[in-house]
Amino acid sequence: MRALIVFFLVGFTSFQLQSQNFIGDKNEIDIILNNTDKFSEYVMASDYKMIGESYTKDAKIFPNKSEILEGDDIVSYWTLPKGLSITHHKIFQEEIEVINDMAYDYGYYEGKTRNAKGEESSWKGKYVIVWKKVDGDWKMYLDIWNGVE
């Protein structure tokens, strides 16, 4: 039985690692992964200044069931109404490819929102991000997502 559990855990871990496809310079990919984690931290902390700085100056976002937003509208989109907070935000990259000073990644996201009454709702979806390298750092240029049920 113990061997079966170990086999299952090793097999599951191997499957998880194989499902990600990262193409390009490992250092550049690590920066993108780190910036993705920081973005989730900014979202959960409602750090709108840093959310805005995660995007290029000419960025566009494509929220689910919404118009294309750019400029100050990006930070306005992420600004939560009073009484709401995001308690969980996580991005799971399926693939990242770095091509010179551009990159893309796609995958899935999940999160939880808490309202003023303390009630939480969960959400999840899929996304695509196009990244640009700006002054040695990777920033989001195009960010599109939509929910899945």
PyMOL commands that set and color helices and strands:
alter all, ss='L'
color gray80, all
select helices_A, chain A and resi 2-18+26-45+48-53+72-78
alter helices_A, ss='H'
color red, helices_A
select strands_A, chain A and resi 21-23+55-62+69-70+85-99+102-114+120-134+137-147
alter strands_A, ss='S'
color yellow, strands_A
deselect
rebuild
show_as cartoon
